[in-house]
Amino acid sequence: MPPLVLITDATRLADPLNPAQQLPKGAAVLLRHYNDPGRKALAFQLAALCRRKGLIFIVAAADAAGVRLGLACRADGFHLPRGSWGGHAPSLCRLFGKIPRKDNRRLLITAAAHSNRALGRAASLGADAVFLSPVFATQSHPGRQPLGSVRFSAMVRRSRLPVYALGGITSSSLRRLSGIKIAGIGAIGGLAFTAATD
């Protein structure tokens, strides 16, 4: 599992190419940019950059168009946003598992979760890992109550899947997760290598 995941956001990180360029080998980039007219072009740019840099490239697939895009740019995996696909998600995960890869690795499948129920559903779908959020207060979801480190820790212990911490992740907030066995962190602003933080 990649320890760091840069998550793109059309509003908060309109151009993720420079931050992605600065990620260490083995990290990942998760393309969101939902409904952005430049999403296809950005996907191909990021896919090429990730191959050059030894990064993992994941495409958020909220619908069939997202799946087609990920396959077209030879993504390393797919992300299932919360509430996407409904009853079709299990068959979709099985499909992902059967897609042949030249390097014989199977596609990495991640899912979004905000509750214990969602963690269980992600596991039943056959996802490889889950992004649990928001751990801390974040600009992405200003009205949502953050989980906080105590509740987040309890949910991680119950999860059957590796968990990524997402939401309000900065160098200072990350210290509050010390001792919690997470797969890694996902961030927008926190990994953007600018003065602004998530």
N, C-alpha and C positions, 0 to 999 in steps of 0.2 A: 504494500500500500504506500502511495506517496505521502510523505510526512507534511508537505505543504501543498495547498491547492489555492491558486489564484482564481477567483470567480469574477467573470466579467459582468459589467452592469452598464447598460447604455446611458444611464443618467450619471452615475457616480464615477464610472471609469470608462468613458466613451472610447478611449484609445488604449487598449490593454497591451499593445505590442511591446512598448518599452518596458513596462513592469515584467512581462513574460520573459523578455530577453535577459533580465537580471536574475531570474530564478535559478537555483542550483540544479544540477543534473539530478533526475529522479523525482523532482517536484511535478506538479500537474497544473494544467489550465482547464477550467470548466467554462465553456462558452454558454452564456445565457443570451443576452441581447435579444430577448423575445420581441417579436414584431418590429425589429429594426430593419429598415430597408437594405442596409449594408451587411446584414448578417451572413449571407452566403460568401461574399468576398472576404469578410473577416475570418470566417471559418477556414477557408483555404489558406489564408495568410498565417493564421495561428497554427494550423496543422503542419505547414512546412517549417515554421520556426521551431515547433516542438520536436519534429524529427531531427532537425539540425542540432538542437541543444540537448537531446536526450531527455525530453520532458514527455509526460503522459498527457494526451489531449482527449478531453471528454466533452461531448456535446449534449446539452440539455435537450431532451426529446419530449416536448409537451404534446406532440401530435405526430402524425405520419410524415409531415414535411420535415420535422426534426430528425426522424430516423433516416429519411432519404439523404438529408444533408450530411449526417454523420457517416453514412456509408460512402457517399460520394467523395468525401475528403479523407477517407480512411482513418477515422477517429479510433482511438484506443479503447473507448468506452462510451457509455451513455448514462445520463442522469435523468431520473424520473422525478419531475417536480411534484409537489404535494397536490393531490386531487386530479392528476393527469391520468388519462386512459381508462379510469374506472374499472369495469370488469374485464377489460382487455389486457390489463397489465401482466397477469400471470403468463398468458400465451406470448406476450411480447418478450418477457424475460427468457422464456424457453427459446424463442427465436434468436435472441441475442447470443445465447449459449451455443447455437448451432452454426453461426456465421463463421466460415473458414477464414483463418488468418495465415498469411505467408510464414510468419514466425512461429506458428503453432500455439500461440497464446490465445486464450479466449478473451472476449471483450470484458472490460471491467464495468460492472453495473452498480451505480449508486442511487440512493433515493433520499428525498427530503422527509424530515419528520419534526413534529413539534409537540408530540405527546407519546406516552407509553403505548397507546393503541397504535399509533402510526409506526412506532418502532417494531411492534409485533407484525404489522402488515408488511413492512419492508422485508422482514425475515421470511415471511410466508411466500412472498413474491419471488424469492431467490436472489435478492440483491446481495452484493458482496460487502457493501458498507453503507452507512447512513450519515447524512449531515443533520445533526440535531441542533435546532436553533429556536429563538435567539438565546444564546447563553447570557449575554450581557446586553445592555441598552445599545441600540444601533440605529443609525440614520436610515437604514433600509426599511425598518418597520418601527417608526417612531411611536405608534400607539400601542404596540404589543408589549405586554408584561414580560420582561426577561425571566429566564429560568433561574438564574443565579447559580453560583458554584455548588451549593449544597444540593439543590434539587437536580441539577445537571449530573452531579456525581452519582446520585441514587439511580437516575435513569440509565446511566452508562453501565452500572453494575447489573441492572436487569436486562440489558439489551443482549440479544443473541448474535448481534452483528458488531463488527468494529464500528466505532463512532467517531465522527469528526466534529470538533467544536466549531460552531459558526455563529456569528453575530457579536459585534463589539469586540472582536479580537484585536488587541494591540499588544505591544511588548509589556506594558504594565498589567493589563488584565490577564494576560497569559500566565503570569505568576500565581494568580488565584486558582489556577487549574493544576498546580503542582501536586503530584501524587495521584491524580486521576488517570486511569489507563485509557487514554484515547489513541485512536489510530493516527491522528494528526489534526491540523487546523485548516479551516477554510476562511478566506477573508477577501474583502474587496479593498477597502482603504488601508487596512493593516498591512497589506503586502504590495501596496502601490508605489512604495519608495518615494513618497512625497512628504511634505510637511504635514499634510492632512492625515488624520487617522480615522479608522472605521468608527 
